[in-house]
Amino acid sequence: MSDLRTQYAALLDASRDEVVTHAHVRDIRLASGRILALITLDNGRDYKRPNTLGPHTLVALGETIRELHTRAEAGEIQAVGVTGKRFCFAAGADLSQVDAIPSREVALQLGELGHEVLGLLSTLPVPSFTFYNGMALGGGVEVGLNSTYRTIDESVPAFALPEIFLGLVPGWGGATLLPNLIGIEKALEVVISNPLKNNRMLKGPQAFELGIADAMFPAVNFLEESLAWADAVLGGEIEVKRPYAPGKMERLTKWDIAINVAKKTLEDKLGTVPLAPYRALDILKAAKSGDVAKGFQMESEALADLIAGDQFIASIYAFNLVNKRAKKPAGAPDKELARPVTKVGIVGAGLMASQFATLFVRRLQVPVVITDLDQARVDKGLEYIHGELDKLHAKERIGDDELNRLKPLVQGTTDRSEFADCDWVIEAVFEEMQVKKDVFASMEAIISPEAILATNTSGLSIEEMSADLEHPERVVGFHFFNPVAVMPLIEVVKTTKTNDVTLATAMATAKNLKKNAVITTDTPGFVVNRILAKVLGDAMHAVDTGMPFETVNHALDPLGLPMTPFELLELVGLKVGAHVLDTNATAFPERFHASENLHKLADYGKIFDRDGKGKIKDFDKKAVKLVQGGVPKSNKTAEKFRDEVFVGLADEVKHMLDERVVAEAEDIDLCLILGAGYPFQAGGLTPFLDRVGASEKAFGGTFHTPPKRGAAHR
């Protein structure tokens, strides 16, 4: 056997700062008298710093398993088990170290080392067991996939192969071994679909139901029961059956069909710019042959290409924004200033208001009261909220007791005096200044002077909205994105009057709602809508002046937004889009284009012609004629238009930073990632604008020094 430290010296040198997870071994005498050598992974830190599997960790683990191989051959042990420290099995590779890998050659070593070390678990002369006792991600999951048998704690909160979310592929066996364990369709869900659904995680029972684990036990005696189960497997009392392992017919027919369907779905949803999903798909397709060595080689090669490429660097920048910067919002006051929220009032009972109510009651578990102009609207809102809670119950997201507790907490009324004891009141009424001012005035006369008044306005001046109030210091913007339950961002907007207690309470409330909050100043469009208004306004201006709809629609694909400008306009609603554009064009007429044609389209109701399932067939002929009837065709190319938009965006972001709309460029990127679905592999708007030269053209500089690598436009 090779000396791992010599063979992987370059990789180890690139990972000098790794927090090493140690492999502690102790012999466990099972009830039968057999000896199981139990490896416990433990980095010596508390639960806040999970075990990770960097190169130094892998080398030490490989040395440990080799020693156990010798002991097994000598008959000293009859099995090997692997478990983790309390609450944590292993969270995969240490991404802060992966980012430091200097070349493709060294990156290739990371895949090869992982395969060599974890593969030792499958070549031991005795069975190997993985006992997933806590969170298991990426390489942590792959430890078990390389073992003979697996058990899982039913309380495991997070179990996933999230690599595609980060611009990588499962590189230590995940994409090769998993489909041969649970079938291709389930493997596609775990390897590709879940990471692309905002990095969806499985819980312990879900991993067990998929067939990834062979047995599941309660947390209270998880290890003891796992060891007893392992003893019974070793003795033949328990025969492990894997009903989801693919058979001959699946390999002959279903496998290729599932791959082709997945590829078409990726192309429709993501286009072809993101590399990682397609590389993973290639490996999953090849796994049909059962040639593990070939699959492992494909994994290592893909991992090397992706780590050395731009998209992974961009993804790590985005990942750090979401997982570090978002946890410590810039400009947030002392959280100790926050007041408790014990009752929530919502003015309005329409779709957005009802979504708010569902979220507030589920996350805060406090009384929520909604109101509207008449009882019929209130009743419709209550029906929606109860329906959403029923859906959560049907999906087993909430249990029987929680459903029965939450429904009575939501009340509806037309009597606003019932808001008197609310700590937090948020309005979700028509986006018109006087309407919102009237709501605030009526509420201030009812609620206590300390209660917070929040608005979900998407761009109206909150300072103007609160100007006539006796206590404007307790007013704050609390801008959600639709759909409320899914989108993770809240823009918390402070006026010049908003005090620290109000701001701290808003930030604490956002956190309790399990949302990420970014603090912005009170300016038209705040962050996300101002950027989107710039893109949408430029797109409308282009078709207003004769550029073909089709050319404009796809000219901005390299920007990385999850949909084209006109698809986005239809999604947010043409009337809403026209309103947002008007607001910004009024505030910044020298940089934003108003569009009368957008109002015509809003009155008409659509831009695209769609089939019965809602899929776009083409641009609606009447919509095109409404905008371009009699307008001379423009000679502007897609490239010229794209360059103008990118430079205009760089100029607008520079204005936003100069105006201190947010603290730094990173906050612009964070808002777009969380609020507009800007993809991780694109790495944030401001690094992108630096890379394509738009920042230099707009203001003679860059947003980042030095400019960050990442996925430039292709």
CORJODA-V707054 format. One record per backbone hydrogen bond with DSSP energy under -0.5 kcal/mol. CO is the residue of the C=O (numbers start at 1). NH is the residue of the N-H. Records with the same first field share a line. If there is no record, write none. Layout:
CO->NH  NH
This chain:
2->4
3->7
4->8
6->9
8->12
9->13
10->14
12->15
13->16
15->18
18->20
20->22
22->24  42
24->40
26->38
27->29
28->30  36
30->33
34->30  36
35->37  78  79
36->28  38
37->39  81
38->26  40
39->41  83
40->24
41->85
42->22
46->49
48->50
51->91
52->54
54->58
55->59
56->60
57->61
58->62
59->63
60->64
61->65
62->66
63->67
64->68
65->69
66->70
67->71
68->72
69->73
70->74
71->76  77
72->75
78->127
79->37
80->129
81->39
82->131
83->41
85->88
87->135
90->137
92->53
93->95
94->97  98
95->99
97->100
98->101
103->107
104->108
105->109
106->110
107->110  111
108->112
109->113
110->114
111->115
112->116
113->117
114->118
115->119
116->120
117->120
118->121
119->122  123
120->123
127->80
128->148  149
129->82
130->132  151
131->133
132->153
135->89  90
136->160
137->140
138->141  142
139->143
140->144
141->145
142->146
144->147
149->130
150->214  215
151->132
152->217
153->156
154->205
156->204
158->136
159->202
160->138  162
162->165  166
163->166  168
164->167
170->175
173->177  178
174->178
176->180
177->181
178->181  182
179->183
183->187
184->188
185->189
186->190
187->191
188->192  193
189->194
190->161
192->196
193->197
194->197  200
195->199
196->198
202->159
203->207
204->208
205->209
206->210
207->211  212  213
208->211
215->152
217->154
218->221
219->222
221->225
222->226
223->227
224->228
225->229
226->230
227->231
228->232
229->233
230->234
231->235
232->236  237  238
233->236
238->240
239->241
241->243
242->245
247->251
248->252
249->253  254
250->255
253->257
254->258
255->259
256->260
257->261
258->262
259->263
260->264
261->265
262->266
263->267
264->268
265->269
266->270  271
267->271
275->278  279
276->280
277->281
278->282
279->283
280->284
281->285
282->286
283->287
285->288
286->289
287->290
290->292
291->295
292->296
293->297
294->298
295->299
296->300
297->301
298->302
299->303
300->304
301->305
302->306
303->307
304->308
305->309
306->309  312
309->313
310->314
311->315
312->316
313->317
314->318
315->319
316->320
317->321
318->322
319->323
320->324  325
321->326
324->327  328
325->328
329->332
334->337
335->338
340->342
342->367
343->423  424
344->369
345->426
346->348  371
347->428
350->354
351->355
352->356
353->357
354->358
355->359
356->360
357->361
358->362
359->363
360->364  365
361->365
367->344
368->411
369->346
370->413
371->348
374->378
375->379
376->380
377->381
378->382
379->383
380->384
381->385
382->386
383->387
384->388
385->389
386->390
387->391
388->392
389->393
390->394
391->395
392->397  398
393->396
399->403
400->404
401->405
402->406
403->407
404->408
406->409  410
407->410
409->368  411
411->370
413->372
414->416
415->418
416->419
417->420
419->422
420->448
423->452
424->345
425->454
426->347
427->456
430->432
432->436
433->437
434->438
435->439
436->440
437->441
438->442
439->443
440->444
441->445
443->446  447
448->451
452->425  454
453->476
454->427
455->478
461->465
462->466
464->467
466->469
469->472
471->474
472->475
473->499
474->453
476->455
477->493
478->480
479->491
483->486  487
488->516
490->492  518
491->479  493
492->494  520
493->477
494->522
499->503
500->504
501->505
502->506
503->507
504->508
505->509
506->510
507->511
508->512
509->513
510->515
511->514
516->490
518->492
520->494
521->523
523->526
525->529  530
527->531
528->532
529->533
530->534
531->535
532->536
533->537
534->538
535->539
536->540
537->541
538->542
539->543
540->544
541->545
542->547
543->546
546->634
548->552
549->553
550->554
551->555
552->556
554->557
556->559
557->560
560->679
564->568
565->569
566->570
567->571
568->572
569->573
573->577
574->578
575->579
576->580
577->581
578->582
579->583
580->584
581->585
582->586
583->587
584->588
588->591  592
592->594
595->599
596->600
597->601
598->602
599->603
600->604
601->605  606
607->620
608->610
609->617  618
611->614
615->611
618->609
620->624
621->625
622->626
623->627
624->628
625->629
628->631
637->641
638->642
639->643
640->644
641->645
642->646
643->647
644->648
645->649
646->650
647->651
648->652
649->653
650->654
651->655
652->656
653->657
654->658
655->659
656->661
657->660
661->521
664->667  668
665->668  669
666->670
667->671
668->672
669->673
670->674
671->675
672->676  678
674->488  489
676->562
679->682  683  684
680->683
681->711
684->688
685->689
686->690
687->691
688->692
689->694  695
690->693
693->697
694->698
695->699  700  701
696->700
710->712
